[in-house]
Amino acid sequence: MIQNLPSARPRLQKNAVWEQVVATIPQERENTVLEVALVHHTVGGIEVELRTMVWGDGLGWYRQSTLTLDQASARKLLRSLSSVRRRLEPSRAARTGTQDETKVIPFPDSRTVATEAEEATALML
């Protein structure tokens, strides 16, 4: 594994804008990470940047791509990701490998109910 991950310390950027790296998430490929940064503007606004960082021999870490989100878009993304998180987590039954059958209420199949009603009618004739 490559040791020198991008810095998590706040650092100054051009035009008196400063950024704070809040997370560096390793990816499946060993030479790629996802960096999450808050970019603070002097006028008081904050943006979120999602950066794909790649390790290049002789270069070090460099940005391959950047997605910049304003505050409203970042909030919407977080709401969407919470829904995704629930879908990615395996259900309790799948995690344990069994299903608690005492909590399952069997409902009759509508075809079975119709067949029983037909049999009852036939017996009455």
N, C-alpha and C positions, 0 to 999 in steps of 0.2 A: 504494500500500500504506500502511496506517496505521502510523505510526512507533512510537508509545508502547506497545509490547507489555508485558504484565504483568511485574512485576519478578521476577528470578531470585534476589534476595537473601533470606536468611532474615529473617523478621519475626515479631514477637510477636503472639499471638492472645489472646483472652480466657482467663481462668482459668489463667494461667501455662503455657499450651500454646504451643509455637512450631512454625512450619512452615518448610519449606525447599522452594522450587520447584526441581525438578530438570530439568524440560523444558517448553518451550512450543512446541507443534507447530502450525504454520499449517495451516488446513483449506482446502478448495476455495473456500469463500466467503471473500472477503478480510476480512470483519469478524468472523470466528470463529476461535478457536484452541482447542486442547486443551491444558490445563495439567496436568502431573503433579507432585504435591506429596507430600512426606513430612510427616506431622503427628506431632510428638513430644509425648507426654503426660508430665506431671511424675512420674507413677508408673512411668515407664520403658517404656511401650508405644509402638509406632509403628504408624500407619495410613497407607495410601496413598489419596490422593484423586485421582480423575480428574475434572477440571472442564471443562465447556464454557463458555468465556468469549466474550462477545459485546461488540463495540464499539457503544456508543450515543452518538450526537451529543448533547453537553451532559452526558452521564453519564460517559463514559470506559468502561473495561472493567468488566463486571459478570458474575457467575456466572449462567448460565442454568440449569445443572443440575450436580449433584455426585454422584459415585458413590464411596462410602467403602468401602475393603476392609481387613479385618484382615490380619495377616501371613500366615495360612494361606491365605486366599482370594487374596491377591496372588501367592503362590508358585504356586498352581494356575493362575491366569490367565497367568503367565509361561510355564508348561509348555505351556499351550494355544496361546499366541501363537507359540511356537517351531515348533509343528506347522503353524500357519497360515503362518508365514514360508516354510517349505519349499514349501508349496502355491502361494504367490504368486510365487515365483521361477520364471522360465521354465527349462525343461530346457536342458541344454547344447546338444542338437541344435537346439532351437528358436532359441536365441540365435545360433548360427552359421549357421542356415539349411540345413545339410546334416547328413546322418547318416553316420557312419563305417561303411560297409558291411562292412569287413573284420572287424568285431566282431559281426556279426549271423550267427547260425547258423540257416539255414533248416530248419524241421522239416516233414516231409511231411504233407500233409493226410490225415486218416484215410480220406477218401473215395477219394483217389488210391491209397493203399496197398491198400484193398479191391479196387479196379478192377484193379490190377496182379496181385493174387493170383488174381482170377477169370480173367484172361487166361492166366496160367501154368497154371491148372487146365484151361482149355479146350484149351491146346496139348498137354497130356498125354493128352487123350482122343483 
